[in-house]
Amino acid sequence: MNTEILTPLLDWLDLLGVAVFALTGALLAGKERQTFVTMVFFALITGVGGGTVRDLLIGAPVFWIADPWVTLIILGVSLIAWLTPTRWWDGLLLEFADGLGLTAYAVLGSAKALSYGVPPIPAVLMGVITGCVGGIIRDVIAGRPSILMRPELYVTAAALSAALCVLGEFLGLPRVPVWIGAATAGFLLRSAAIRWNLSLPAYSREP
C-alpha cells in the first residue's frame, strides 16, 4: 500500500472517529461539572488519543498535528456539549454513536498501519488501539472504570472490524467495500451487544 491515507473515505472515517470520541470526552467533563477548558481537554485526549498512540508506534507523523480540521472538530464538539444539557445525550443514542466511531476508527487504524508496512497481526492490534486507547485514557484521567471493564462486547467489536480490514487486504479484495463492510460488521456486533448485553465468558475459576 501507499504510505499515505489512500482515499477520502479514510479521511472521513478519521474525522468521524475524532468527532464521536471527542463528544464522549466532552460529555464526561460536563457531567463532572468541569470548566470549558477541561471539557476541550477531555475531548482532545479522547478524540485523538488512540490515533496518536498508533502513529507513534508505526512511525507515522501524528495525524492531528498538521490537520486543522481535527482542532476545529474538537472545539466544535466541545462547544456543542457546553451549550446543551447532558441529558440530551444520555441513553442508547450515544452508545450506538460510540460504537460507530469505534469500528470506523478500528478500520482506519488497521488500514493506515498496513499502508506503513506493518504486518497483518500487528496491524489488527493497531486498529484495536486506535479505537480503544482514547477512551481508556479518558477514563483513567477521570478516575472511572475503564471501557475495558465493560461487561458487553466492546474491544471485540473493534477487533472484528480491524481483522476483517486486514483479511480483505490479504485476499486482495477491493479496499473501499472491505472497509465499509468491516466497519459495518463491527458496528452490528457492537449494536447487538448493546441491545442484548452480549458478552464473552468471564473467568470463573476459584482463586
matplotlib code that plots the C-alpha trace (Angstrom):
import matplotlib.pyplot as plt

x = [0.0, 0.9, 2.3, -0.5, -4.1, -5.5, -8.9, -11.2, -13.2, -10.4, -10.2, -13.9, -13.5, -10.8, -12.9, -15.9, -14.0, -12.5, -15.9, -17.7, -15.0, -14.4, -18.1, -17.9, -14.9, -16.6, -19.8, -18.0, -16.4, -19.8, -21.3, -18.5, -19.3, -15.9, -14.9, -15.0, -11.2, -11.4, -14.1, -11.9, -9.0, -11.2, -12.5, -8.9, -7.4, -10.4, -10.7, -7.0, -5.6, -5.8, -4.7, -1.7, -0.5, -1.0, 1.0, 3.9, 4.0, 4.0, 6.4, 3.9, 3.5, 1.0, -2.2, -3.7, -0.7, -0.9, -4.6, -6.6, -9.9, -9.2, -8.7, -11.9, -13.9, -12.6, -13.5, -16.9, -17.9, -16.8, -18.9, -22.0, -21.5, -21.1, -24.3, -26.6, -27.8, -26.0, -29.4, -29.9, -27.1, -28.0, -29.3, -28.6, -28.1, -24.6, -23.8, -24.6, -22.7, -19.7, -20.0, -19.9, -16.9, -15.2, -15.4, -14.7, -11.6, -10.6, -10.7, -8.8, -6.1, -5.6, -5.6, -3.1, -0.9, -0.9, 0.0, 3.1, 4.2, 3.1, 2.5, -1.1, -1.4, 0.2, -2.0, -5.1, -3.7, -3.2, -6.8, -7.9, -5.5, -6.9, -10.4, -10.0, -7.0, -8.6, -11.4, -9.1, -7.0, -10.2, -11.5, -8.1, -7.9, -11.5, -10.9, -13.7, -13.8, -12.2, -14.1, -12.0, -14.1, -17.4, -19.4, -20.7, -18.6, -16.6, -13.0, -14.2, -16.2, -13.1, -11.0, -13.6, -13.6, -9.8, -9.4, -11.8, -10.0, -6.7, -8.2, -9.6, -6.2, -4.5, -7.1, -6.6, -10.2, -11.3, -10.4, -13.4, -16.1, -13.9, -13.5, -17.3, -18.1, -15.6, -16.8, -20.4, -19.8, -18.1, -20.9, -23.6, -21.8, -21.4, -25.1, -26.2, -24.0, -25.7, -29.2, -28.9, -26.0, -23.8, -20.5, -17.7, -17.5, -15.8, -13.1, -14.8, -12.2, -11.9, -8.8]
y = [0.0, 3.6, 5.4, 8.0, 7.9, 6.2, 7.6, 10.4, 7.6, 7.0, 10.7, 10.7, 7.7, 9.5, 12.7, 10.6, 8.8, 12.0, 13.7, 10.8, 10.1, 13.8, 14.1, 11.3, 13.0, 16.4, 15.0, 13.2, 16.5, 18.1, 15.5, 16.2, 19.9, 20.9, 24.1, 24.6, 24.3, 21.0, 19.9, 20.7, 18.8, 15.7, 16.0, 16.2, 13.3, 11.1, 12.1, 11.8, 9.5, 6.2, 7.7, 9.4, 6.1, 4.3, 6.9, 6.8, 3.0, 2.7, 5.7, 7.9, 11.7, 12.2, 12.8, 15.7, 17.9, 19.1, 18.7, 21.9, 20.1, 18.0, 21.0, 22.6, 19.4, 19.2, 22.8, 22.5, 19.3, 20.8, 23.9, 21.7, 19.8, 23.0, 24.6, 21.5, 19.7, 16.4, 14.7, 15.2, 12.8, 10.1, 6.8, 4.5, 7.1, 8.0, 4.3, 3.5, 6.6, 5.5, 2.0, 3.5, 5.7, 2.7, 0.4, 3.2, 4.1, 0.4, 0.1, 3.3, 2.2, -1.1, 0.3, 3.0, 0.5, -1.7, 1.3, 1.8, -1.8, -3.2, -7.0, -8.3, -9.3, -6.1, -4.1, -5.7, -4.6, -1.1, -1.0, -2.0, 0.6, 3.3, 2.5, 2.0, 3.8, 7.3, 6.1, 4.3, 7.5, 9.4, 7.0, 6.8, 10.6, 10.8, 8.1, 5.9, 2.2, 1.7, 0.8, -2.4, -3.5, -3.2, -6.5, -6.4, -6.8, -3.6, -4.4, -7.5, -5.3, -3.2, -6.4, -7.8, -4.7, -4.5, -8.2, -8.0, -5.0, -6.8, -10.0, -8.2, -6.7, -10.1, -11.5, -8.7, -7.6, -4.0, -1.8, 0.6, -2.2, -4.1, -1.0, -0.3, -4.0, -4.3, -1.2, -2.3, -5.8, -4.5, -1.9, -4.6, -6.7, -3.7, -2.8, -6.4, -6.3, -3.0, -4.3, -7.8, -7.4, -9.9, -10.7, -13.1, -15.8, -14.4, -16.1, -18.3, -20.4, -20.3, -18.3]
z = [0.0, -0.4, 2.7, 2.6, 3.5, 0.4, -0.2, 1.1, 2.8, 5.3, 5.9, 6.7, 8.9, 10.8, 11.3, 12.3, 14.9, 16.3, 16.5, 18.2, 20.7, 21.4, 22.2, 24.7, 26.4, 26.5, 27.9, 30.6, 31.7, 31.5, 33.8, 36.2, 36.2, 34.8, 33.0, 29.2, 29.1, 30.9, 28.5, 25.5, 27.1, 27.6, 24.1, 22.8, 24.6, 23.8, 20.2, 19.2, 21.9, 20.0, 16.7, 18.4, 20.0, 16.7, 14.7, 17.3, 17.1, 13.3, 12.8, 11.1, 11.5, 14.3, 12.2, 14.0, 14.3, 10.6, 10.1, 11.1, 10.7, 13.8, 16.0, 14.6, 15.2, 18.8, 19.5, 17.8, 19.6, 22.9, 22.2, 21.4, 24.6, 26.6, 25.2, 25.6, 28.7, 29.2, 29.5, 25.8, 25.1, 27.7, 26.7, 23.7, 21.1, 22.3, 22.9, 19.2, 18.0, 20.1, 18.5, 15.1, 15.9, 17.5, 14.4, 11.9, 13.9, 14.1, 10.3, 9.8, 12.3, 10.6, 7.0, 8.0, 9.7, 6.6, 4.5, 6.6, 6.1, 9.4, 9.3, 9.4, 13.1, 14.5, 12.0, 13.7, 17.0, 15.7, 14.7, 18.3, 19.8, 17.5, 18.5, 22.3, 23.7, 23.7, 25.8, 28.2, 28.7, 29.3, 31.9, 33.7, 34.0, 35.1, 37.8, 36.5, 35.4, 32.1, 28.9, 29.0, 32.0, 30.2, 30.5, 27.0, 23.8, 23.1, 22.3, 20.4, 18.0, 17.3, 16.8, 14.4, 12.2, 12.3, 11.4, 8.5, 7.1, 7.3, 5.8, 2.9, 2.1, 2.4, 0.0, -2.4, -2.3, -3.3, -0.4, -0.2, 0.0, 2.5, 4.7, 4.6, 5.3, 8.1, 9.9, 9.4, 10.7, 13.9, 14.4, 14.1, 16.7, 19.0, 18.4, 19.2, 22.4, 23.5, 22.7, 24.2, 26.7, 24.8, 26.4, 26.3, 29.1, 32.2, 34.2, 36.8, 38.5, 42.2, 43.5]

ax = plt.figure().add_subplot(projection="3d")
ax.plot(x, y, z, "-o")
ax.set_aspect("equal")
plt.show()
